[in-house]
């Protein structure tokens, strides 16, 4: 399998559940330990060898574009793609807007997912598959978790409303596609965007339908590794504590940890 060299970061939303913090600032630019969420993501991707990142913007795209002039780490080329429909649609539409970028093996990740570089390494090292979804497991799942049902290493279903009795993990919002998987995903995006409900759906609903139709969608467990999602004010406190731990250790090397080269 050809190793993905491009990552698509879905960062068009405002983050209304974080108001007033996001009144004039997209949540991907909220500060975590002196760096924005987006900068942490780009540093982790660069450290794991991703050469190119395409950031899908929407709310205050001018601020994101300006910030990228100063935050992009060495070794990764970063550009933006504006989704003018961000107020009217969810992130499936962002993927559809960026479908021309899905013409090769690639990674797709939510703009509000903080992750340590080892998560990207584990995803990139997972066995070959058209589509691979990173999942974590925990004792209990709440209504906001993007829950998954698996059978062995196959994904059977994904969604927030799965019956609790079939849930055995949650998606962290970080996927890998090979060329064939990306083409399948684009086909499903095209089909879904032609339905009345399509623009209001999450892109993982397309993965749910592909898995249900028999497409090979695999899962890669990232259990034991550190990550977090930024949706609510309490999440901001948690993520700041998380990066404080990363900054307080020299165990990480390269651009991600707080080393002399990265400080």
Protein Blocks (a to p, Z undefined) as FASTA:
>chain_A
ZZdfbdcddfkbnolmlpcklmmgcfklpceehiafklmmmmmmmmnopabdcdddfehk
lmmmmmmmmmmcghiacdddddfklmmpcfklmmmmmmmmmncccddddfkbccdfklmm
mmmmpccdfbdcdddddfbdcfklccdddehjacfbgcfkbcfklggbdcehiacddfkl
mmmmmmmmmmmmmpmklmmpcfklmmmmmmmnopacddddfehiacdddfbfklmmmmmm
mmmmmmmpckbgcjlbccfklZZ
